[in-house]
Amino acid sequence: MKILTFCSYFEPEIAASMYLTTNLFEDAANDGLEVELFAPTPTRGVDKETIEKYNKIKYEERCGGKLKIHRFAMMQEGKKTLGRAFRYILLNLAFVWKGLRTKADVMFIDSTPPTQGFMAAFLKKMKRIPIVYNLQDIFPDSLVHTGISTEDSLAYKIGRWMEKVTYKNADKIIVISEDFKANIMAKGVPEDKIVVVYNWVDESQVYAVDRKDNVLFDEYGLDRNKFYVSYSGNIGLTQNMELLVNVAEKMSDYSDIGFVVVGDGAYKEELEKQVKERGLKNITLIPFQPYEKIASVFSIGDAGLIISKSGVGNNSVPSKTWSYMAAKTPILASFDAESELVKFVNENNCGVCVPADEEAGLMEAILEMKQSKDKRKEWGENGRSFIDANLSRHIGTSKYIDVIKNVK
């Protein structure tokens, strides 16, 4: 069985969930499936030397030749919305050209960029092969949640049309939470077309790193004696960094409490600006780290922060949740009270939750966790145990592979 897939980003590019793609296709290839993967040469989160290196690597094989990676030149991604949209269009045109010339039994399509599903629908009509659609972000709902657009805008209406075309033509849709399933069922997608598979953690790569052995403390001048609240992942418009900055400013008198933010995104520059203008010495900003340091990244904090604006949290369980748990870091969630995430954290006793947008509640929770060393240890152990039993790499990729093998 041959899988045709298109990746807008692929390693060695750095992004929060890049490991999911690599894990899946390596495991699929090792399971006997052939994978034809097309991706642009890397530009996101990599240095000039890496770009120059991969400009010369147009093709490579892994997993005994079962995983074939084809790379092609593409303009670098800009920070402006229009620039990124233009790059997505160029990517999809390139993917169509590559796809039409490649024989396969099934297409596996990611939801990034959101135009991918629409592109795949066209290819399906031409190639007459089924589509497995991997829904990691619900577009165009995300446009509204980030404040980029409104439901009355032309962009939203075009997005909804593309969304309908995508769901109609997908033969199976893998979603990352029950909330996602409920969302698209409300839009008319039949339940038998949907499979819920939570994002997994590569448990051999994400584990607890003792603070004395954590190299990031030395590299970024962190005090090993402080209590740290850490955030790792996308620094975007829905993650409520404004709340984090406000809380950090109000807690600046607590000399033994610090905040660490690891990542990048649309709000990164504004976050840097706010930290500088307010003179906040208790926030340390760290860029995305290479995957070999992921265990250290998720072990920095005494509490792992999951934060979002009110009204956004009902749409997903952020993947960073599982990485914190794998590293035995207790969860601190500032999230919608009725969300799947809050229900999960409470039922599995792996952290503390406060309603989204509540500054006072978040500050109180931080102080509570700081004073609860024994509870933090218990929460961390509970989290790791859950990962090992339910969300390991093998468990997650096996579910995906099963869907791919049985799609009709």
Wavefront OBJ file of the C-alpha trace (Angstrom):
o trace
v 0.000 0.000 0.000
v 1.406 3.406 -0.984
v 0.625 6.644 0.870
v 0.890 10.004 -0.860
v 1.349 12.905 1.538
v 2.274 16.585 1.420
v 3.960 18.459 4.275
v 4.149 22.239 4.338
v 6.797 21.870 7.043
v 9.081 18.929 7.690
v 12.157 18.284 9.765
v 14.661 19.734 10.345
v 12.219 22.654 10.535
v 11.206 23.390 14.121
v 7.583 23.508 15.224
v 5.742 22.338 18.321
v 4.197 19.203 16.792
v 6.710 18.361 14.068
v 7.536 15.066 15.775
v 4.020 13.745 15.064
v 4.635 13.751 11.310
v 8.040 12.091 11.582
v 6.819 9.460 14.054
v 3.797 8.578 11.934
v 5.541 8.110 8.607
v 8.540 6.303 10.068
v 6.230 3.885 11.877
v 4.031 3.456 8.796
v 7.124 2.645 6.693
v 8.409 0.227 9.317
v 4.966 -1.417 9.237
v 5.410 -2.159 5.547
v 3.587 0.768 3.941
v 5.305 2.851 1.279
v 5.265 6.610 1.855
v 5.838 9.230 -0.848
v 6.295 12.522 1.024
v 6.631 15.899 -0.676
v 7.859 18.963 1.225
v 9.571 22.286 0.496
v 13.202 22.725 1.438
v 13.346 23.775 5.108
v 13.276 27.476 6.004
v 11.236 27.704 9.209
v 13.243 27.890 12.430
v 16.525 26.799 10.824
v 19.823 28.602 10.264
v 21.437 29.594 6.979
v 23.773 26.603 6.972
v 20.842 24.194 7.257
v 19.013 25.918 4.412
v 22.100 25.698 2.198
v 22.584 22.025 3.107
v 19.035 21.029 2.222
v 19.006 23.087 -0.955
v 21.301 20.341 -2.240
v 19.188 17.453 -0.911
v 16.246 16.960 -3.241
v 15.579 13.319 -2.365
v 16.285 10.951 0.506
v 15.164 7.544 1.653
v 14.579 6.222 5.159
v 13.302 3.012 6.760
v 14.849 0.700 4.174
v 13.590 2.775 1.288
v 9.930 2.624 2.369
v 9.865 6.339 3.305
v 10.766 8.504 0.314
v 11.159 12.244 0.930
v 11.047 14.618 -2.050
v 12.011 18.257 -1.459
v 11.600 21.242 -3.750
v 12.505 24.933 -3.599
v 9.961 27.354 -2.172
v 9.973 30.963 -0.986
v 10.599 31.490 2.719
v 7.571 31.977 4.949
v 6.871 35.583 5.917
v 5.360 36.860 9.144
v 2.479 38.739 7.534
v -0.832 36.964 6.922
v -0.985 37.830 3.222
v 2.577 36.662 2.635
v 1.895 33.354 4.311
v -1.333 32.922 2.354
v 0.513 33.511 -0.923
v 3.120 30.895 0.027
v 0.349 28.415 0.857
v -1.154 28.907 -2.609
v 2.227 28.315 -4.253
v 2.759 25.228 -2.103
v -0.600 23.772 -3.048
v 0.057 24.347 -6.740
v 3.381 22.539 -6.361
v 1.699 19.714 -4.435
v -0.932 19.294 -7.157
v 1.782 19.052 -9.810
v 3.726 16.476 -7.766
v 0.583 14.570 -6.827
v -0.682 14.196 -10.382
v 2.597 12.527 -11.338
v 2.750 10.097 -8.400
v 0.939 6.776 -8.149
v -0.575 5.959 -4.743
v -3.386 4.055 -3.043
v -4.391 6.693 -0.505
v -3.706 10.346 0.314
v -2.923 11.434 3.861
v -3.563 15.157 4.220
v -2.803 17.493 7.142
v -4.978 20.503 7.918
v -1.974 22.868 7.747
v -2.314 24.965 5.717
v -6.141 24.983 5.633
v -6.104 24.966 1.833
v -4.664 21.418 1.852
v -8.043 19.702 2.084
v -9.415 21.685 -0.843
v -6.318 20.784 -2.873
v -6.713 17.108 -1.951
v -10.349 17.157 -3.073
v -9.174 18.186 -6.547
v -6.514 15.477 -6.608
v -9.057 12.889 -5.501
v -11.253 13.609 -8.510
v -8.246 13.281 -10.799
v -6.612 10.225 -9.196
v -9.704 8.504 -7.756
v -8.038 7.471 -4.509
v -9.381 7.974 -0.950
v -8.369 10.731 1.454
v -7.539 10.442 5.139
v -7.732 13.985 6.523
v -5.842 14.807 9.720
v -7.681 17.682 11.431
v -5.303 19.447 13.826
v -6.881 22.891 13.576
v -10.461 23.831 12.718
v -10.453 26.488 10.016
v -12.038 29.007 9.533
v -13.180 28.933 13.197
v -9.588 29.747 14.139
v -9.804 33.024 12.180
v -12.594 34.188 14.476
v -10.921 32.919 17.667
v -7.707 34.793 16.874
v -9.577 37.991 16.018
v -8.231 37.993 12.457
v -11.720 37.849 10.978
v -15.419 37.722 11.793
v -18.180 35.360 10.699
v -19.527 38.079 8.404
v -16.264 38.523 6.524
v -15.520 37.290 3.026
v -12.461 35.389 4.282
v -14.611 33.436 6.746
v -17.244 32.618 4.148
v -14.629 31.383 1.692
v -13.064 29.368 4.504
v -16.404 27.755 5.386
v -16.943 26.809 1.739
v -13.487 25.230 1.565
v -14.157 23.451 4.859
v -17.376 21.928 3.476
v -15.594 20.758 0.324
v -12.814 19.219 2.428
v -15.124 17.301 4.766
v -17.336 16.127 1.908
v -14.413 14.665 -0.033
v -12.494 13.183 2.901
v -13.184 9.476 3.299
v -11.995 9.465 6.903
v -11.308 12.417 9.200
v -8.978 11.936 12.163
v -9.613 14.531 14.877
v -7.535 15.175 17.995
v -10.320 15.479 20.574
v -13.960 14.776 21.310
v -14.544 18.533 21.144
v -13.278 18.558 17.548
v -15.601 15.656 16.742
v -18.614 17.494 18.180
v -17.655 20.644 16.241
v -17.589 19.038 12.801
v -20.598 16.801 13.476
v -22.556 19.992 14.185
v -21.508 21.078 10.688
v -23.042 17.985 9.145
v -20.137 15.517 9.015
v -21.398 11.933 9.555
v -20.127 10.313 12.752
v -18.963 7.180 10.936
v -16.513 9.300 8.943
v -14.776 10.588 12.106
v -12.094 8.875 14.204
v -10.793 10.450 17.427
v -7.066 9.927 17.989
v -5.368 12.104 20.579
v -1.913 13.363 19.706
v 0.689 11.166 21.305
v 4.080 11.674 22.924
v 7.278 9.933 21.920
v 7.856 8.712 25.456
v 11.451 7.708 24.686
v 12.269 11.341 23.859
v 10.107 13.246 26.367
v 10.859 12.370 29.977
v 11.677 14.044 33.269
v 15.102 15.710 33.366
v 16.413 16.504 36.827
v 16.967 20.223 37.295
v 20.672 19.788 38.077
v 21.093 18.034 34.709
v 18.946 20.406 32.650
v 21.313 22.248 30.306
v 18.783 25.012 29.573
v 19.218 26.405 33.076
v 22.873 27.138 32.312
v 22.313 28.227 28.718
v 19.687 30.830 29.675
v 20.861 31.825 33.143
v 17.947 30.325 35.052
v 18.170 30.039 38.837
v 17.760 26.391 39.849
v 16.421 27.468 43.260
v 13.389 29.344 41.886
v 9.866 28.076 41.284
v 9.167 28.287 37.559
v 5.946 28.403 35.571
v 6.825 27.331 32.029
v 5.004 27.697 28.736
v 6.199 25.931 25.592
v 4.673 26.071 22.119
v 3.003 28.512 19.776
v 3.019 32.119 20.983
v -0.092 33.069 19.082
v -3.104 35.315 19.287
v -5.319 32.848 21.182
v -2.806 31.857 23.868
v -3.565 34.870 26.077
v -0.001 36.041 26.568
v -1.484 39.344 27.741
v -2.803 37.568 30.818
v 0.551 35.895 31.422
v 2.375 39.232 31.226
v -0.116 40.897 33.583
v 0.227 38.079 36.115
v 4.028 38.158 35.885
v 4.014 41.920 36.453
v 1.778 41.624 39.522
v 3.975 38.846 40.899
v 7.265 40.610 40.243
v 7.776 41.090 43.991
v 8.012 37.335 44.446
v 11.755 37.007 43.913
v 11.618 33.209 44.049
v 9.020 32.817 41.260
v 9.872 33.025 37.569
v 8.149 32.521 34.205
v 9.740 30.828 31.177
v 8.231 31.041 27.686
v 9.686 28.742 25.013
v 8.514 29.091 21.436
v 7.630 31.396 18.588
v 4.567 32.709 16.801
v 2.519 35.686 15.675
v 2.496 37.300 19.132
v 6.210 36.779 19.883
v 7.337 40.291 18.934
v 4.546 41.911 20.947
v 5.414 39.706 23.914
v 9.055 40.759 23.710
v 7.939 44.389 23.505
v 5.692 44.089 26.579
v 8.412 42.408 28.623
v 10.892 45.145 27.715
v 8.534 48.102 28.190
v 7.345 46.855 31.582
v 10.850 45.967 32.681
v 9.849 42.440 33.643
v 12.887 40.563 34.930
v 10.864 37.526 35.958
v 10.022 36.417 32.386
v 12.651 34.541 30.370
v 12.009 34.122 26.636
v 13.639 31.154 24.921
v 13.366 30.316 21.200
v 12.113 26.946 19.969
v 14.701 24.308 20.778
v 15.889 21.417 18.608
v 14.009 18.169 19.198
v 16.937 16.558 21.000
v 16.360 19.066 23.821
v 12.610 18.506 24.097
v 12.870 16.605 27.383
v 14.762 19.531 28.924
v 12.224 22.030 27.552
v 9.237 20.334 29.184
v 11.160 19.729 32.416
v 12.028 23.400 33.034
v 8.891 24.262 34.978
v 7.578 23.245 38.357
v 4.237 23.854 36.630
v 3.500 23.536 32.900
v 1.173 26.299 31.745
v -1.691 25.670 29.292
v -3.322 29.023 28.630
v -5.880 30.410 26.210
v -8.430 33.168 25.886
v -11.997 32.548 26.989
v -14.119 30.830 24.347
v -11.170 29.198 22.595
v -10.442 26.247 24.880
v -13.535 24.272 23.964
v -11.992 23.443 20.610
v -9.057 21.195 21.544
v -6.644 19.678 24.023
v -3.258 21.301 23.248
v -0.567 18.728 22.484
v 1.812 20.363 24.934
v -0.417 18.930 27.677
v 0.843 15.439 26.913
v 4.480 16.550 26.707
v 4.316 18.181 30.149
v 2.802 14.999 31.525
v 5.464 12.818 29.907
v 8.099 14.972 31.632
v 6.257 14.596 34.974
v 5.525 18.327 35.022
v 2.192 19.164 36.737
v -0.364 20.939 34.564
v -1.464 24.504 35.331
v -4.411 25.248 33.051
v -5.937 28.701 32.533
v -8.697 27.396 30.295
v -12.422 27.322 29.623
v -14.040 25.583 32.585
v -16.264 23.350 30.419
v -13.452 22.207 28.126
v -12.286 18.657 27.584
v -8.838 19.644 28.890
v -10.120 20.796 32.287
v -12.249 17.681 32.634
v -9.246 15.522 31.824
v -6.862 17.235 34.263
v -9.380 17.027 37.094
v -10.379 13.411 36.452
v -6.779 12.206 36.223
v -5.457 14.345 39.093
v -2.474 15.713 37.206
v -2.622 19.429 37.957
v -4.636 22.550 38.754
v -7.205 24.361 36.590
v -8.555 27.914 36.787
v -11.100 29.597 34.484
v -9.717 31.407 31.438
v -9.003 35.152 31.769
v -8.937 35.109 35.604
v -5.789 36.912 36.749
v -6.465 36.523 40.444
v -7.313 32.846 40.061
v -4.124 32.149 38.118
v -1.983 33.968 40.674
v -3.615 32.047 43.505
v -3.049 28.742 41.693
v 0.642 29.540 41.152
v 1.125 30.254 44.843
v -0.817 27.116 45.773
v 1.343 24.944 43.528
v 4.525 26.533 44.825
v 3.614 25.506 48.373
v 2.518 21.982 47.388
v 5.726 20.096 46.653
v 4.322 16.673 47.538
v 1.194 17.286 45.464
v 3.311 18.416 42.507
v 5.206 15.132 42.658
v 1.919 13.186 42.768
v 0.446 15.152 39.853
v 3.610 14.597 37.814
v 3.669 10.853 38.458
v -0.027 10.563 37.576
v 0.589 12.358 34.296
v 3.466 10.129 33.230
v 1.548 6.982 34.133
v -1.351 8.113 31.935
v 0.960 8.768 28.990
v 2.619 5.362 29.246
v -0.751 3.605 29.381
v -2.663 5.626 26.782
v -0.680 8.068 24.666
v 2.640 6.484 23.812
v 4.068 6.781 20.298
v 3.229 3.181 19.372
v -0.371 3.484 20.558
v -0.944 6.747 18.660
v 0.717 5.877 15.361
v -0.896 2.407 15.333
v -4.350 4.002 15.413
v -3.475 6.267 12.478
v -2.000 3.391 10.487
v -5.115 1.305 11.121
v -7.322 4.079 9.704
v -5.077 4.453 6.648
v -5.003 0.715 5.945
v -8.772 0.362 6.157
v -9.943 3.500 4.375
v -12.208 2.876 1.407
l 1 2 3 4 5 6 7 8 9 10 11 12 13 14 15 16 17 18 19 20 21 22 23 24 25 26 27 28 29 30 31 32 33 34 35 36 37 38 39 40 41 42 43 44 45 46 47 48 49 50 51 52 53 54 55 56 57 58 59 60 61 62 63 64 65 66 67 68 69 70 71 72 73 74 75 76 77 78 79 80 81 82 83 84 85 86 87 88 89 90 91 92 93 94 95 96 97 98 99 100 101 102 103 104 105 106 107 108 109 110 111 112 113 114 115 116 117 118 119 120 121 122 123 124 125 126 127 128 129 130 131 132 133 134 135 136 137 138 139 140 141 142 143 144 145 146 147 148 149 150 151 152 153 154 155 156 157 158 159 160 161 162 163 164 165 166 167 168 169 170 171 172 173 174 175 176 177 178 179 180 181 182 183 184 185 186 187 188 189 190 191 192 193 194 195 196 197 198 199 200 201 202 203 204 205 206 207 208 209 210 211 212 213 214 215 216 217 218 219 220 221 222 223 224 225 226 227 228 229 230 231 232 233 234 235 236 237 238 239 240 241 242 243 244 245 246 247 248 249 250 251 252 253 254 255 256 257 258 259 260 261 262 263 264 265 266 267 268 269 270 271 272 273 274 275 276 277 278 279 280 281 282 283 284 285 286 287 288 289 290 291 292 293 294 295 296 297 298 299 300 301 302 303 304 305 306 307 308 309 310 311 312 313 314 315 316 317 318 319 320 321 322 323 324 325 326 327 328 329 330 331 332 333 334 335 336 337 338 339 340 341 342 343 344 345 346 347 348 349 350 351 352 353 354 355 356 357 358 359 360 361 362 363 364 365 366 367 368 369 370 371 372 373 374 375 376 377 378 379 380 381 382 383 384 385 386 387 388 389 390 391 392 393 394 395 396 397 398 399 400 401 402 403 404 405 406 407 408
